[in-house]
């Protein structure tokens, strides 16, 4: 039994400022012609229900992306899944500070 291909890259940063858009991109590990729409699901730490689950937008060269706007501060977990691909995940933080704002 062969392993199903998994999303190759979950390109998302580790830390975002309050109000900063969070952009996620994904691609397949193998450069095949698998025509799969990815679904991205986002959870906030400590919750059991996802914040959002939606299809990603196709861009170029088998890449797909989505952007999350105006996320509340906190820790987040994101998963990308699709038909005939393994689910892959990552995590990031939205800080309770705006870009350019100094603590103190």
N, CA, C and O atoms as CSV, one atom per row, in Angstrom:
chain,resi,resn,atom,element,x,y,z
A,1,UNK,N,N,0.846,-1.186,0.000
A,1,UNK,CA,C,0.000,0.000,0.000
A,1,UNK,C,C,0.887,1.243,0.000
A,1,UNK,O,O,1.730,1.406,0.882
A,2,UNK,N,N,0.700,2.107,-0.972
A,2,UNK,CA,C,1.536,3.298,-1.047
A,2,UNK,C,C,0.941,4.422,-0.208
A,2,UNK,O,O,-0.268,4.502,0.005
A,3,UNK,N,N,1.814,5.263,0.246
A,3,UNK,CA,C,1.409,6.398,1.057
A,3,UNK,C,C,0.805,7.475,0.169
A,3,UNK,O,O,1.308,7.737,-0.924
A,4,UNK,N,N,-0.261,8.091,0.630
A,4,UNK,CA,C,-0.853,9.192,-0.124
A,4,UNK,C,C,0.062,10.405,-0.055
A,4,UNK,O,O,0.729,10.614,0.959
A,5,UNK,N,N,0.108,11.220,-1.131
A,5,UNK,CA,C,0.949,12.414,-1.070
A,5,UNK,C,C,0.421,13.388,-0.018
A,5,UNK,O,O,-0.786,13.467,0.210
A,6,UNK,N,N,1.315,14.117,0.612
A,6,UNK,CA,C,0.887,15.116,1.585
A,6,UNK,C,C,1.237,16.505,1.083
A,6,UNK,O,O,2.138,16.651,0.256
A,7,UNK,N,N,0.539,17.536,1.567
A,7,UNK,CA,C,0.925,18.880,1.181
A,7,UNK,C,C,2.406,19.091,1.482
A,7,UNK,O,O,2.868,18.827,2.592
A,8,UNK,N,N,3.127,19.559,0.502
A,8,UNK,CA,C,4.576,19.692,0.572
A,8,UNK,C,C,4.993,20.827,1.494
A,8,UNK,O,O,5.846,20.648,2.364
A,9,UNK,N,N,4.408,21.958,1.308
A,9,UNK,CA,C,4.789,23.130,2.076
A,9,UNK,C,C,3.555,23.720,2.727
A,9,UNK,O,O,2.546,23.970,2.068
A,10,UNK,N,N,3.647,23.936,4.007
A,10,UNK,CA,C,2.657,24.760,4.695
A,10,UNK,C,C,3.405,26.026,5.049
A,10,UNK,O,O,3.999,26.136,6.121
A,11,UNK,N,N,3.370,26.948,4.165
A,11,UNK,CA,C,4.141,28.172,4.295
A,11,UNK,C,C,3.332,29.185,5.090
A,11,UNK,O,O,2.496,29.906,4.546
A,12,UNK,N,N,3.599,29.222,6.391
A,12,UNK,CA,C,2.948,30.195,7.271
A,12,UNK,C,C,3.986,30.625,8.299
A,12,UNK,O,O,4.762,29.806,8.792
A,13,UNK,N,N,3.994,31.905,8.615
A,13,UNK,CA,C,4.947,32.404,9.603
A,13,UNK,C,C,4.641,31.866,10.997
A,13,UNK,O,O,3.621,31.214,11.220
A,14,UNK,N,N,5.536,32.151,11.915
A,14,UNK,CA,C,5.373,31.696,13.294
A,14,UNK,C,C,4.726,32.739,14.193
A,14,UNK,O,O,4.059,32.395,15.168
A,15,UNK,N,N,4.925,34.026,13.865
A,15,UNK,CA,C,4.463,35.109,14.723
A,15,UNK,C,C,3.900,36.243,13.870
A,15,UNK,O,O,4.526,36.681,12.905
A,16,UNK,N,N,2.709,36.711,14.240
A,16,UNK,CA,C,2.061,37.817,13.538
A,16,UNK,C,C,1.634,38.862,14.556
A,16,UNK,O,O,1.298,38.536,15.694
A,17,UNK,N,N,1.649,40.146,14.128
A,17,UNK,CA,C,1.173,41.231,14.969
A,17,UNK,C,C,-0.344,41.303,14.924
A,17,UNK,O,O,-0.967,40.829,13.974
A,18,UNK,N,N,-0.927,41.887,15.939
A,18,UNK,CA,C,-2.363,42.126,15.999
A,18,UNK,C,C,-2.786,42.928,14.769
A,18,UNK,O,O,-2.205,43.975,14.482
A,19,UNK,N,N,-3.791,42.445,14.044
A,19,UNK,CA,C,-4.285,43.127,12.851
A,19,UNK,C,C,-3.547,42.775,11.571
A,19,UNK,O,O,-3.981,43.150,10.482
A,20,UNK,N,N,-2.442,42.061,11.689
A,20,UNK,CA,C,-1.672,41.673,10.503
A,20,UNK,C,C,-2.336,40.476,9.830
A,20,UNK,O,O,-2.662,39.502,10.509
A,21,UNK,N,N,-2.548,40.521,8.509
A,21,UNK,CA,C,-3.125,39.358,7.825
A,21,UNK,C,C,-2.189,38.150,7.930
A,21,UNK,O,O,-0.969,38.287,7.841
A,22,UNK,N,N,-2.775,36.978,8.120
A,22,UNK,CA,C,-2.020,35.725,8.187
A,22,UNK,C,C,-2.244,34.993,6.870
A,22,UNK,O,O,-3.355,34.545,6.583
A,23,UNK,N,N,-1.183,34.872,6.067
A,23,UNK,CA,C,-1.284,34.198,4.773
A,23,UNK,C,C,-0.665,32.819,4.868
A,23,UNK,O,O,0.436,32.651,5.393
A,24,UNK,N,N,-1.382,31.839,4.358
A,24,UNK,CA,C,-0.925,30.455,4.346
A,24,UNK,C,C,-0.920,29.970,2.906
A,24,UNK,O,O,-1.875,30.203,2.165
A,25,UNK,N,N,0.171,29.285,2.501
A,25,UNK,CA,C,0.246,28.675,1.179
A,25,UNK,C,C,0.587,27.207,1.339
A,25,UNK,O,O,1.285,26.822,2.277
A,26,UNK,N,N,0.092,26.382,0.415
A,26,UNK,CA,C,0.359,24.946,0.448
A,26,UNK,C,C,0.557,24.425,-0.966
A,26,UNK,O,O,0.007,24.961,-1.927
A,27,UNK,N,N,1.352,23.374,-1.071
A,27,UNK,CA,C,1.623,22.723,-2.342
A,27,UNK,C,C,1.826,21.245,-2.061
A,27,UNK,O,O,1.996,20.856,-0.906
A,28,UNK,N,N,1.812,20.412,-3.100
A,28,UNK,CA,C,1.997,18.979,-2.923
A,28,UNK,C,C,3.470,18.605,-2.882
A,28,UNK,O,O,4.307,19.259,-3.505
A,29,UNK,N,N,3.777,17.551,-2.144
A,29,UNK,CA,C,5.135,17.042,-2.036
A,29,UNK,C,C,5.642,16.551,-3.380
A,29,UNK,O,O,6.800,16.775,-3.732
A,30,UNK,N,N,4.780,15.885,-4.129
A,30,UNK,CA,C,5.183,15.368,-5.438
A,30,UNK,C,C,4.658,16.288,-6.523
A,30,UNK,O,O,3.572,16.855,-6.401
A,31,UNK,N,N,5.419,16.429,-7.562
A,31,UNK,CA,C,5.027,17.303,-8.678
A,31,UNK,C,C,4.173,16.507,-9.655
A,31,UNK,O,O,4.527,16.348,-10.823
A,32,UNK,N,N,3.054,16.015,-9.163
A,32,UNK,CA,C,2.167,15.252,-10.041
A,32,UNK,C,C,0.993,16.118,-10.477
A,32,UNK,O,O,0.916,17.299,-10.141
A,33,UNK,N,N,0.109,15.531,-11.208
A,33,UNK,CA,C,-1.037,16.278,-11.726
A,33,UNK,C,C,-2.294,16.060,-10.895
A,33,UNK,O,O,-3.406,16.233,-11.395
A,34,UNK,N,N,-2.130,15.681,-9.633
A,34,UNK,CA,C,-3.264,15.473,-8.756
A,34,UNK,C,C,-4.047,16.780,-8.644
A,34,UNK,O,O,-3.504,17.813,-8.253
A,35,UNK,N,N,-5.304,16.718,-8.987
A,35,UNK,CA,C,-6.142,17.913,-9.004
A,35,UNK,C,C,-6.973,17.955,-7.732
A,35,UNK,O,O,-8.154,17.608,-7.743
A,36,UNK,N,N,-6.364,18.374,-6.650
A,36,UNK,CA,C,-7.015,18.358,-5.345
A,36,UNK,C,C,-7.169,19.766,-4.810
A,36,UNK,O,O,-6.217,20.546,-4.797
A,37,UNK,N,N,-8.372,20.084,-4.370
A,37,UNK,CA,C,-8.604,21.344,-3.667
A,37,UNK,C,C,-8.293,21.114,-2.200
A,37,UNK,O,O,-8.782,20.155,-1.603
A,38,UNK,N,N,-7.483,21.986,-1.617
A,38,UNK,CA,C,-7.155,21.885,-0.202
A,38,UNK,C,C,-8.202,22.612,0.631
A,38,UNK,O,O,-8.715,23.660,0.239
A,39,UNK,N,N,-8.502,22.040,1.771
A,39,UNK,CA,C,-9.337,22.699,2.776
A,39,UNK,C,C,-8.436,23.066,3.942
A,39,UNK,O,O,-7.675,22.232,4.431
A,40,UNK,N,N,-8.520,24.300,4.385
A,40,UNK,CA,C,-7.738,24.751,5.532
A,40,UNK,C,C,-8.695,24.926,6.709
A,40,UNK,O,O,-9.765,25.520,6.576
A,41,UNK,N,N,-8.288,24.396,7.863
A,41,UNK,CA,C,-9.086,24.507,9.084
A,41,UNK,C,C,-8.217,25.139,10.160
A,41,UNK,O,O,-7.076,24.727,10.369
A,42,UNK,N,N,-8.763,26.143,10.843
A,42,UNK,CA,C,-8.030,26.913,11.840
A,42,UNK,C,C,-8.693,26.777,13.201
A,42,UNK,O,O,-9.897,26.993,13.342
A,43,UNK,N,N,-7.888,26.414,14.210
A,43,UNK,CA,C,-8.363,26.328,15.593
A,43,UNK,C,C,-7.575,27.292,16.450
A,43,UNK,O,O,-6.376,27.479,16.238
A,44,UNK,N,N,-8.238,27.906,17.417
A,44,UNK,CA,C,-7.559,28.706,18.438
A,44,UNK,C,C,-7.264,27.795,19.614
A,44,UNK,O,O,-8.095,26.962,19.975
A,45,UNK,N,N,-6.101,27.940,20.210
A,45,UNK,CA,C,-5.683,27.100,21.324
A,45,UNK,C,C,-6.734,27.097,22.433
A,45,UNK,O,O,-7.274,28.139,22.806
A,46,UNK,N,N,-7.006,25.903,22.946
A,46,UNK,CA,C,-7.955,25.768,24.046
A,46,UNK,C,C,-9.399,25.633,23.613
A,46,UNK,O,O,-10.290,25.587,24.461
A,47,UNK,N,N,-9.656,25.568,22.310
A,47,UNK,CA,C,-11.025,25.419,21.827
A,47,UNK,C,C,-11.177,24.096,21.089
A,47,UNK,O,O,-10.202,23.538,20.585
A,48,UNK,N,N,-12.398,23.607,21.031
A,48,UNK,CA,C,-12.663,22.351,20.334
A,48,UNK,C,C,-13.344,22.566,18.992
A,48,UNK,O,O,-13.389,21.655,18.165
A,49,UNK,N,N,-13.868,23.752,18.771
A,49,UNK,CA,C,-14.520,24.073,17.503
A,49,UNK,C,C,-13.587,24.945,16.668
A,49,UNK,O,O,-12.963,25.864,17.200
A,50,UNK,N,N,-13.482,24.670,15.368
A,50,UNK,CA,C,-12.616,25.501,14.539
A,50,UNK,C,C,-13.122,26.934,14.425
A,50,UNK,O,O,-14.324,27.191,14.472
A,51,UNK,N,N,-12.182,27.857,14.276
A,51,UNK,CA,C,-12.509,29.257,14.023
A,51,UNK,C,C,-13.107,29.375,12.630
A,51,UNK,O,O,-14.087,30.088,12.416
A,52,UNK,N,N,-12.494,28.658,11.680
A,52,UNK,CA,C,-12.949,28.680,10.294
A,52,UNK,C,C,-12.435,27.432,9.590
A,52,UNK,O,O,-11.382,26.895,9.936
A,53,UNK,N,N,-13.192,26.982,8.603
A,53,UNK,CA,C,-12.769,25.900,7.713
A,53,UNK,C,C,-13.266,26.278,6.322
A,53,UNK,O,O,-14.461,26.488,6.115
A,54,UNK,N,N,-12.330,26.361,5.367
A,54,UNK,CA,C,-12.724,26.800,4.024
A,54,UNK,C,C,-11.735,26.276,2.987
A,54,UNK,O,O,-10.627,25.849,3.313
A,55,UNK,N,N,-12.170,26.323,1.728
A,55,UNK,CA,C,-11.296,25.928,0.623
A,55,UNK,C,C,-10.234,26.991,0.405
A,55,UNK,O,O,-10.484,28.185,0.575
A,56,UNK,N,N,-9.040,26.537,0.024
A,56,UNK,CA,C,-7.973,27.459,-0.325
A,56,UNK,C,C,-8.155,27.880,-1.783
A,56,UNK,O,O,-8.824,27.186,-2.549
A,57,UNK,N,N,-7.570,29.003,-2.166
A,57,UNK,CA,C,-7.641,29.533,-3.520
A,57,UNK,C,C,-6.420,29.081,-4.305
A,57,UNK,O,O,-5.290,29.192,-3.830
A,58,UNK,N,N,-6.653,28.570,-5.513
A,58,UNK,CA,C,-5.534,28.175,-6.374
A,58,UNK,C,C,-4.839,29.425,-6.892
A,58,UNK,O,O,-5.482,30.400,-7.278
A,59,UNK,N,N,-3.491,29.373,-6.892
A,59,UNK,CA,C,-2.750,30.508,-7.443
A,59,UNK,C,C,-1.944,30.042,-8.659
A,59,UNK,O,O,-2.473,30.105,-9.768
A,60,UNK,N,N,-0.714,29.583,-8.520
A,60,UNK,CA,C,0.072,29.150,-9.680
A,60,UNK,C,C,0.935,27.954,-9.325
A,60,UNK,O,O,1.244,27.724,-8.155
A,61,UNK,N,N,1.324,27.193,-10.341
A,61,UNK,CA,C,2.211,26.039,-10.185
A,61,UNK,C,C,1.764,25.080,-9.081
A,61,UNK,O,O,2.577,24.644,-8.267
A,62,UNK,N,N,0.488,24.759,-9.056
A,62,UNK,CA,C,-0.114,23.846,-8.079
A,62,UNK,C,C,-0.160,24.404,-6.657
A,62,UNK,O,O,-0.485,23.665,-5.727
A,63,UNK,N,N,0.152,25.666,-6.466
A,63,UNK,CA,C,0.071,26.296,-5.148
A,63,UNK,C,C,-1.357,26.738,-4.868
A,63,UNK,O,O,-2.110,27.081,-5.780
A,64,UNK,N,N,-1.712,26.723,-3.590
A,64,UNK,CA,C,-3.001,27.235,-3.137
A,64,UNK,C,C,-2.735,28.098,-1.910
A,64,UNK,O,O,-1.769,27.872,-1.181
A,65,UNK,N,N,-3.600,29.094,-1.684
A,65,UNK,CA,C,-3.386,29.976,-0.534
A,65,UNK,C,C,-4.696,30.420,0.078
A,65,UNK,O,O,-5.762,30.299,-0.526
A,66,UNK,N,N,-4.593,30.936,1.289
A,66,UNK,CA,C,-5.712,31.587,1.956
A,66,UNK,C,C,-5.134,32.651,2.870
A,66,UNK,O,O,-3.967,32.584,3.257
A,67,UNK,N,N,-5.953,33.631,3.213
A,67,UNK,CA,C,-5.543,34.705,4.107
A,67,UNK,C,C,-6.582,34.833,5.205
A,67,UNK,O,O,-7.782,34.900,4.939
A,68,UNK,N,N,-6.104,34.865,6.449
A,68,UNK,CA,C,-6.971,35.107,7.601
A,68,UNK,C,C,-6.776,36.550,8.027
A,68,UNK,O,O,-5.656,36.980,8.298
A,69,UNK,N,N,-7.871,37.294,8.085
A,69,UNK,CA,C,-7.830,38.705,8.472
A,69,UNK,C,C,-8.306,38.866,9.913
A,69,UNK,O,O,-9.176,38.122,10.368
A,70,UNK,N,N,-7.752,39.812,10.613
A,70,UNK,CA,C,-8.243,40.246,11.928
A,70,UNK,C,C,-8.418,39.118,12.942
A,70,UNK,O,O,-9.469,39.014,13.575
A,71,UNK,N,N,-7.410,38.283,13.102
A,71,UNK,CA,C,-7.483,37.238,14.129
A,71,UNK,C,C,-7.199,37.836,15.501
A,71,UNK,O,O,-6.367,38.732,15.639
A,72,UNK,N,N,-7.891,37.338,16.502
A,72,UNK,CA,C,-7.671,37.764,17.882
A,72,UNK,C,C,-6.312,37.252,18.357
A,72,UNK,O,O,-5.816,36.253,17.836
A,73,UNK,N,N,-5.704,37.921,19.338
A,73,UNK,CA,C,-4.431,37.430,19.868
A,73,UNK,C,C,-4.584,36.018,20.420
A,73,UNK,O,O,-5.622,35.664,20.978
A,74,UNK,N,N,-3.535,35.220,20.254
A,74,UNK,CA,C,-3.559,33.867,20.799
A,74,UNK,C,C,-2.744,32.905,19.965
A,74,UNK,O,O,-2.144,33.275,18.956
A,75,UNK,N,N,-2.736,31.660,20.411
A,75,UNK,CA,C,-2.049,30.575,19.720
A,75,UNK,C,C,-3.045,29.875,18.809
A,75,UNK,O,O,-4.188,29.637,19.197
A,76,UNK,N,N,-2.612,29.546,17.598
A,76,UNK,CA,C,-3.482,28.915,16.612
A,76,UNK,C,C,-2.826,27.663,16.036
A,76,UNK,O,O,-1.603,27.565,15.930
A,77,UNK,N,N,-3.669,26.725,15.673
A,77,UNK,CA,C,-3.242,25.513,14.972
A,77,UNK,C,C,-3.992,25.481,13.652
A,77,UNK,O,O,-5.194,25.745,13.604
A,78,UNK,N,N,-3.274,25.155,12.576
A,78,UNK,CA,C,-3.875,25.126,11.252
A,78,UNK,C,C,-3.609,23.759,10.628
A,78,UNK,O,O,-2.524,23.197,10.778
A,79,UNK,N,N,-4.605,23.235,9.930
A,79,UNK,CA,C,-4.458,21.967,9.215
A,79,UNK,C,C,-4.918,22.151,7.781
A,79,UNK,O,O,-5.892,22.852,7.505
A,80,UNK,N,N,-4.189,21.498,6.865
A,80,UNK,CA,C,-4.561,21.495,5.453
A,80,UNK,C,C,-4.839,20.055,5.058
A,80,UNK,O,O,-4.032,19.162,5.319
A,81,UNK,N,N,-5.979,19.836,4.429
A,81,UNK,CA,C,-6.374,18.488,4.030
A,81,UNK,C,C,-7.011,18.551,2.652
A,81,UNK,O,O,-7.317,19.626,2.136
A,82,UNK,N,N,-7.202,17.379,2.070
A,82,UNK,CA,C,-7.839,17.297,0.768
A,82,UNK,C,C,-8.011,15.850,0.371
A,82,UNK,O,O,-7.418,14.952,0.969
A,83,UNK,N,N,-8.826,15.631,-0.641
A,83,UNK,CA,C,-9.058,14.285,-1.132
A,83,UNK,C,C,-7.749,13.713,-1.672
A,83,UNK,O,O,-7.056,14.362,-2.457
A,84,UNK,N,N,-7.421,12.512,-1.252
A,84,UNK,CA,C,-6.212,11.802,-1.694
A,84,UNK,C,C,-4.907,12.431,-1.218
A,84,UNK,O,O,-3.855,12.150,-1.791
A,85,UNK,N,N,-4.945,13.276,-0.186
A,85,UNK,CA,C,-3.713,13.789,0.426
A,85,UNK,C,C,-3.796,13.632,1.936
A,85,UNK,O,O,-4.879,13.690,2.519
A,86,UNK,N,N,-2.647,13.433,2.559
A,86,UNK,CA,C,-2.607,13.352,4.012
A,86,UNK,C,C,-2.761,14.746,4.596
A,86,UNK,O,O,-2.346,15.735,3.990
A,87,UNK,N,N,-3.361,14.816,5.775
A,87,UNK,CA,C,-3.494,16.086,6.473
A,87,UNK,C,C,-2.139,16.517,7.009
A,87,UNK,O,O,-1.390,15.700,7.545
A,88,UNK,N,N,-1.829,17.783,6.867
A,88,UNK,CA,C,-0.595,18.352,7.400
A,88,UNK,C,C,-0.957,19.564,8.250
A,88,UNK,O,O,-1.960,20.227,7.988
A,89,UNK,N,N,-0.154,19.856,9.256
A,89,UNK,CA,C,-0.486,20.954,10.149
A,89,UNK,C,C,0.711,21.769,10.574
A,89,UNK,O,O,1.861,21.378,10.377
A,90,UNK,N,N,0.411,22.924,11.167
A,90,UNK,CA,C,1.430,23.826,11.686
A,90,UNK,C,C,0.762,24.691,12.754
A,90,UNK,O,O,-0.439,24.571,12.997
A,91,UNK,N,N,1.534,25.549,13.380
A,91,UNK,CA,C,1.008,26.432,14.422
A,91,UNK,C,C,1.636,27.811,14.276
A,91,UNK,O,O,2.726,27.951,13.721
A,92,UNK,N,N,0.937,28.830,14.779
A,92,UNK,CA,C,1.458,30.189,14.787
A,92,UNK,C,C,0.816,30.965,15.918
A,92,UNK,O,O,-0.153,30.512,16.527
A,93,UNK,N,N,1.366,32.146,16.197
A,93,UNK,CA,C,0.886,33.004,17.281
A,93,UNK,C,C,0.533,34.366,16.715
A,93,UNK,O,O,1.253,34.906,15.874
A,94,UNK,N,N,-0.591,34.924,17.185
A,94,UNK,CA,C,-0.927,36.317,16.921
A,94,UNK,C,C,-0.676,37.055,18.234
A,94,UNK,O,O,-1.362,36.821,19.229
A,95,UNK,N,N,0.317,37.950,18.225
A,95,UNK,CA,C,0.705,38.683,19.437
A,95,UNK,C,C,-0.282,39.791,19.746
A,95,UNK,O,O,-0.917,40.338,18.845
A,96,UNK,N,N,-0.408,40.118,21.016
A,96,UNK,CA,C,-1.293,41.188,21.450
A,96,UNK,C,C,-0.548,42.522,21.411
A,96,UNK,O,O,-0.530,43.279,22.382
A,97,UNK,N,N,0.065,42.782,20.255
A,97,UNK,CA,C,0.811,44.023,20.050
A,97,UNK,C,C,0.749,44.346,18.554
A,97,UNK,O,O,0.847,43.454,17.712
A,98,UNK,N,N,0.587,45.627,18.241
A,98,UNK,CA,C,0.541,46.039,16.842
A,98,UNK,C,C,1.953,46.260,16.317
A,98,UNK,O,O,2.861,46.606,17.072
A,99,UNK,N,N,2.126,46.056,15.021
A,99,UNK,CA,C,3.429,46.249,14.394
A,99,UNK,C,C,3.909,47.685,14.632
A,99,UNK,O,O,3.157,48.639,14.434
A,100,UNK,N,N,5.165,47.826,15.057
A,100,UNK,CA,C,5.743,49.136,15.322
A,100,UNK,C,C,5.502,49.640,16.731
A,100,UNK,O,O,6.094,50.639,17.140
A,101,UNK,N,N,4.646,48.968,17.476
A,101,UNK,CA,C,4.351,49.371,18.853
A,101,UNK,C,C,5.394,48.734,19.762
A,101,UNK,O,O,5.645,47.532,19.677
A,102,UNK,N,N,5.994,49.531,20.622
A,102,UNK,CA,C,7.000,49.000,21.525
A,102,UNK,C,C,6.394,48.736,22.886
A,102,UNK,O,O,5.528,49.469,23.365
A,103,UNK,N,N,6.878,47.661,23.496
A,103,UNK,CA,C,6.427,47.345,24.842
A,103,UNK,C,C,7.133,48.291,25.815
A,103,UNK,O,O,8.230,48.786,25.554
A,104,UNK,N,N,6.481,48.515,26.910
A,104,UNK,CA,C,7.170,49.294,27.919
A,104,UNK,C,C,6.286,50.287,28.489
A,104,UNK,O,O,6.695,51.048,29.366
